[in-house]
Amino acid sequence: MSIFIDDELCTGCGNCVDNCPFVGIEIFDGKAILTEECTFCGACLDVCPVNAILIEREEFQIQKIDLSQYRGVWVIAEHYKNKVHPVVFQLLGKGGELARELEVKLTLVILGDNFEGQLEELNLYGPDEILYLKSPLLKHYYSDLYAQVLTELIIENKPEIILTGATPTGRDFAPRIAKRLNAGLTADCTGLEIDQNTRNLLQTRPTFGGSLMAIIKTPNSRPQMATVRPGIFKVVERHNKKAHVRKIEYKLKERDLVTKIVRVIEKERSSVNLEDAEIIVAGGRGVGSRDKFKIIEELAEVLDAELGGSRVTVELNWLEQDRQIGQTGKTVSPKLYIACGISGAIQHLVGMQNSEIIVAINKDRNAPIFKVAHYSIIGDLHEIVPTLIEEIRKIKSGNS
Ligand SMILES: Cc1cc2nc3c(=O)[nH]c(=O)nc-3n(C[C@H](O)[C@H](O)[C@H](O)COP(=O)(O)OP(=O)(O)OC[C@H]3O[C@@H](n4cnc5c(N)ncnc54)[C@H](O)[C@@H]3O)c2cc1C
C-alpha cells in the first residue's frame, strides 16, 4: 500500500491535518507532507477539496472456499504432566452448546502419550468423539509439532470451529495454525454464539482497552478459531454419552523437532487460586488505603474466601499482582463474588461477571457494578463490611 500527495494540486489548506487522527500529515512550505505516524487510514482523502491525496491499495482477493465442507466443533486438550488443563472442561461445555446448535459433532482432540487411562473420565464432559493422537514425542508441548500435527489433522478433517484455551500454550500454537491455514483467529473471547442464518461463529472480545466489546466473525474462511481465557465458561458434566474414540498412532521422529526440551524449570507456584475459588471477596479503590484493606481480608477470612481486587488496588500496592481480577488480571467465576468499593469498569467486569452471585457494596448508587450485581448494597463499606463480618461470625458460632 502506498500514499501520494500531488504537490501541484495541494493548496496547503490544512484540512487533511485537521482531520488526521494520528498526526500523520503536516504542512511544510505550504504543502502537505506525510509523517511517520501515517497509518494509511485514508481520513485525509475524503476531506481534501482538490483530490491531491491518493492511496494505492493492492487488491485483496478473498479466496473462495466451500464452507459446507467444514463441519464439527473441536476442542484442543492442552495438558501438562499428563493432566488436562481445567479450561478444556470449560470449553467442552461451551463447545457442546455450539455443536448442538449446529447439529454437528463435538470432538476433543488430544495430542499426547499415555492418555488411555483418562479417556473414560474425559468422556464424562460430553464430547461425541475423542481424537487421540498418540506419540511419545507429544508427551511434552512443542510449538512446532503441535502446529504441524494439528494443521495436518485440520486439513484432513475440516472442522468448522476450533476452541482452545487462551493460556500461554494456546496463545502459542493457535496463531501458528491460523497463519498456515489462512483461517480467522479471535483471541481472548468472552462470548461465543452461532449466527443461525450463516452458521458463522460470533466471537465477542473486549477491544480498545476494554472500553468496547467487539463481535468478530470470519465469514470467508474456515476453520473459525477462538481462544478463551480460563474461567469464562462453566464446566458442564454429562454422564449419559459414550464418546467414540479415534486413536491414531502418530509416527513422529526426533528429527521432526525443530526444538528440543532439555530441562523443564518449574516456576514457583503462587498460592493464590482465584480461578478455582468458590467465594471471592474483592476490594477496590473505595477501600481507601492498604491499611484499611485489612477489613476486606477479614471478610475473606470469615467466609473462607480468596482475596482479590481491582487493578487500581494492585497499582497502589495494596494487593499483590496475582490477585488482580479483570481483563489484564484473572478471569474468575466463583459461586459468590463480593465487590467492595469497586466501581465496575468494563475491564473489571469482563473478569468477574460470570460469577454465580454478585454482591456489590458501593456508596454511589449509580456505580456500574450494580448493573451486574444480584444484590446491591448502597452505603459506606466501612460500616457495612464490619457488620457483615459480625453477622457471619454469629451464624458460624450458632448464635444467630
Ligand atoms: C487496558 C486496560 C486494562 C485494564 N485492566 C483492568 C483489570 O484487569 N482489572 C481492573 O480491575 N481494572 C482494569 N483496568 C482499570 C479500569 O479501567 C478501572 O480503572 C479500575 O477497574 C477501577 O478500579 P476501582 O473500581 O477499584 O476504582 P474506581 O473506579 O476509582 O472506583 C472506586 C469505587 O469505590 C466507591 N467507593 C469509594 N469509597 C467508598 C466507600 N467508603 N464505600 C463504598 N464504596 C466506596 C466509589 O463510589 C467508586 O465506585 C484496566 C484499564 C485499561 C485501560
The ligand as a Gaussian input file, in Angstrom:
#p B3LYP/6-31G(d) Opt

LIG

0 1
 C       -6.147000      -1.750000      29.057000
 C       -6.739000      -1.698000      30.434000
 C       -6.796000      -2.859000      31.162000
 C       -7.357000      -2.828000      32.453000
 N       -7.418000      -3.991000      33.154000
 C       -8.042000      -3.982000      34.345000
 C       -8.208000      -5.198000      35.085000
 O       -7.742000      -6.270000      34.686000
 N       -8.858000      -5.122000      36.255000
 C       -9.377000      -3.964000      36.770000
 O       -9.980000      -4.001000      37.848000
 N       -9.202000      -2.806000      36.106000
 C       -8.542000      -2.791000      34.930000
 N       -8.367000      -1.613000      34.283000
 C       -8.678000      -0.370000      35.006000
 C      -10.155000       0.001000      34.976000
 O      -10.444000       0.758000      33.837000
 C      -10.556000       0.829000      36.216000
 O       -9.725000       1.953000      36.280000
 C      -10.438000       0.060000      37.535000
 O      -11.101000      -1.186000      37.448000
 C      -11.086000       0.902000      38.638000
 O      -10.837000       0.289000      39.855000
 P      -11.777000       0.559000      41.100000
 O      -13.169000       0.155000      40.759000
 O      -11.106000      -0.095000      42.262000
 O      -11.648000       2.128000      41.311000
 P      -12.635000       3.308000      40.993000
 O      -13.115000       3.232000      39.587000
 O      -11.970000       4.540000      41.429000
 O      -13.901000       3.009000      41.917000
 C      -13.923000       3.116000      43.295000
 C      -15.357000       2.910000      43.741000
 O      -15.406000       2.854000      45.150000
 C      -16.573000       3.530000      45.576000
 N      -16.340000       3.955000      46.950000
 C      -15.490000       4.914000      47.394000
 N      -15.477000       4.945000      48.722000
 C      -16.361000       4.017000      49.148000
 C      -16.798000       3.579000      50.424000
 N      -16.289000       4.093000      51.559000
 N      -17.730000       2.588000      50.485000
 C      -18.240000       2.038000      49.355000
 N      -17.861000       2.420000      48.127000
 C      -16.918000       3.383000      48.026000
 C      -16.772000       4.652000      44.606000
 O      -18.121000       5.061000      44.565000
 C      -16.320000       4.013000      43.308000
 O      -17.416000       3.435000      42.605000
 C       -7.817000      -1.606000      33.011000
 C       -7.750000      -0.446000      32.249000
 C       -7.222000      -0.489000      30.977000
 C       -7.172000       0.777000      30.186000

